[in-house]
Amino acid sequence: MPPSLQTVARRMNLRPVAGTTRPGVLDAAVRWVAVSELSDPTPYLEGGELLLTTGLRMEGDLTGYVGRLVHRGVAGLGFGVGVSHEEVPAALAEAAESAGLPLFEVPRETPFIAVGKAVSELLAAEQYDEISRAFAAQGRLTRAALRPEGVHAVIDRLAKEVGGWAALLEESGEVRHATPGANTALVTAELARRRGRPSDAGGGDRLPASLALSGPGEHVVVQPLGGGARPRGFFAVGAPHAFTPVTHTVINAAGSLLTLAMEQGRAQLAAERRLRTAVLELLLAGEREPAGAVLGALGWRLPEPPVVVLAADPPALDAFGTHAFAALLGPYGGRAEEAAVALVPESAAEEVALAARAPVGASLPCDLDATGLGNALDQAGRALDAARGRTRGRGRLVRFGELSGQGLLGLLDPAAAQAFAAAVLAPITTYGSRADLVASLRAYLDSNGHWDAAAQQLGVHRHTLRYRMRRVAELLGRDLDDPGTRAELWLALEVARGSATSASRRGSSR
């Protein structure tokens, strides 16, 4: 904060003459000292100056001169006596008093340059003090960042430094941590409003580089976190007073610390994920002892067998990891997609699955040898396929043992099964009305050949279904009353349905 007019006047022994009795007028900040003998110096002023003059060209009515200075925002006027005037002109004093412009007498023995030096020294001292305060605050924020609470401690410390509140938000706008009294509703609403705007490049969200919000008795600053083009989160600070340059420096320092902590945390998390995946791959390769040794060196351990393998889509990895040994496994067993995998005791399977808040497939209990674990992974993946299709009933955890007929599918090589299904069903999948024929065949087989039940499932008349089945039999060249034919067609339809489900998920994830 620059020195006040009162501070400068006292330091240089400037005598008040007029316009200094109004409340708060001497608290005006002096941002610089200017010397001018022009009848209108305002084109060369910015406002906030203490203007010094000897009045060489002052004569007559001076209300216009004073009015221009007041309009420009001059902090005060110093009149040097003993040069062109032995005392401050009465006309000038009257005009200053009327307009409320602080007017001071500068003694003959006080050079104007001395006033300028004094103000310069006060400004330099204030700047040094601001820098010192900023460095001290940065030191406190840095020490907070080293505490176990990490980014939460930085947010708590920042609130104290700004004399208000602070909050940390996810990229989505969800509040991750906030100090008491934080107006997070204002911040989240503004982020949501701006996120809904199209970007200047056309399409996509418009996320702010920074935000400055103000309202009655509240000033708020919001800054993004992360070094990329898209923010990985936000932090906000608010206070009942406007932020000073020092406060802005402190806020920027906090932003750097929060970004650094976030990037380091992401790097550490990524390294841990890679390590867990490597351990799981060791287990699948039959290297159980090396896998256990790696985990033991890091203070982790595998569950005692028998274990149940849980599989879910990749976003469930963090939820799995807080309750069990979990890893992100790439395509395996003929499956073309990644999955979050957890190894848990059978008694904990349901609890861990519920924590994922997503579809989860569970295998039968298995050992940790390569064969048992590989089979269990395939079982969990197939159970996950079924879990994705459930919306109610027994919930979104599906155990492999609950799937009727999945034991048979589990014995088949996925690539060979898909080739078989494509060849068997080709005559009806390439037919013009193939969608009706495939759906009708599935309903017919699911209903075990009962015409009325299958027709009701499809919502058509049984005679329509009979016509379709005759057409299917003609195209396939098969007898649909033959049990072997029905078994092959059912198997082909199940394999085709699984392939279509996987392809749909891969397409939606792009």
ZIQUISUL-V574135 format. One record per run of one state. SS is the DSSP state (~ for helix, > for strand, _ for the rest). FROM is the first residue (numbers start at 0). TO is the last residue. If there is no record, write none. Layout:
BEGIN
SS & FROM & TO
SS & FROM & TO
END
This chain:
BEGIN
_ & 0 & 2
> & 3 & 3
~ & 4 & 10
_ & 11 & 13
> & 14 & 17
_ & 18 & 23
~ & 24 & 26
_ & 27 & 27
> & 28 & 28
_ & 29 & 30
> & 31 & 34
_ & 35 & 39
~ & 40 & 43
_ & 44 & 47
> & 48 & 52
_ & 53 & 61
~ & 62 & 71
_ & 72 & 74
> & 75 & 79
_ & 80 & 88
~ & 89 & 98
_ & 99 & 101
> & 102 & 105
_ & 106 & 110
~ & 111 & 144
_ & 145 & 149
~ & 150 & 161
_ & 162 & 163
> & 164 & 169
_ & 170 & 173
> & 174 & 177
_ & 178 & 182
~ & 183 & 194
_ & 195 & 196
> & 197 & 197
_ & 198 & 203
> & 204 & 204
_ & 205 & 208
> & 209 & 214
_ & 215 & 216
> & 217 & 224
_ & 225 & 231
> & 232 & 238
_ & 239 & 243
~ & 244 & 283
_ & 284 & 286
~ & 287 & 296
_ & 297 & 305
> & 306 & 311
_ & 312 & 312
~ & 313 & 320
_ & 321 & 323
> & 324 & 328
_ & 329 & 337
> & 338 & 344
~ & 345 & 355
_ & 356 & 358
> & 359 & 361
_ & 362 & 364
> & 365 & 365
_ & 366 & 368
~ & 369 & 387
_ & 388 & 395
> & 396 & 398
~ & 399 & 401
_ & 402 & 404
~ & 405 & 409
_ & 410 & 412
~ & 413 & 428
_ & 429 & 432
~ & 433 & 445
_ & 446 & 449
~ & 450 & 457
_ & 458 & 460
~ & 461 & 475
_ & 476 & 481
~ & 482 & 507
_ & 508 & 509
END
